[in-house]
Amino acid sequence: MAGEVFRTERTIWWGHADMAVMINMPRAFDFAGEVIEEFLRDRLGFTFRQMIQEKGFDLPFVHASCDYSSPLMEGESFDLTLQVGRLGTKSITWIVTAFKKSGEEAFKTTLVNVVLNHKTATSMAIPDSVRVSLTPYLVAA
């Protein structure tokens, strides 16, 4: 059984597209980063700036991959879903998937963040409050 799913919507605008009027390949990672940021703000209650300046940790990316299934065209609206693929001791694996309005998968990204103490620039354990907030979104094995 899968965990909870965070959902949001986006549209492919002219600047997101290539000369073939399809999503430009790196934009999938831009959209994935945006939905992670939106999730942190809406579900965990802090922005990236607050996380660094007030909570003292950062979430730099250490891995990113993307599988493309179907092109998204300029002007096309689509849904983005976010789940947590894995919660390690010091890392978070995010799964962000884009779905066309027809329900067809357009792309799926897997992104891994390490939790980094901002002052010492060393990895640290996921804060308990963050782990508790992420657990409902964890994809069950």
Summary of the structure (lengths in Angstrom):
residues: 141
radius of gyration: 15.6
end to end distance: 8.0
largest distance: 46.9
contacts: 408
relative contact order: 0.24
helix: 28%
strand: 40%
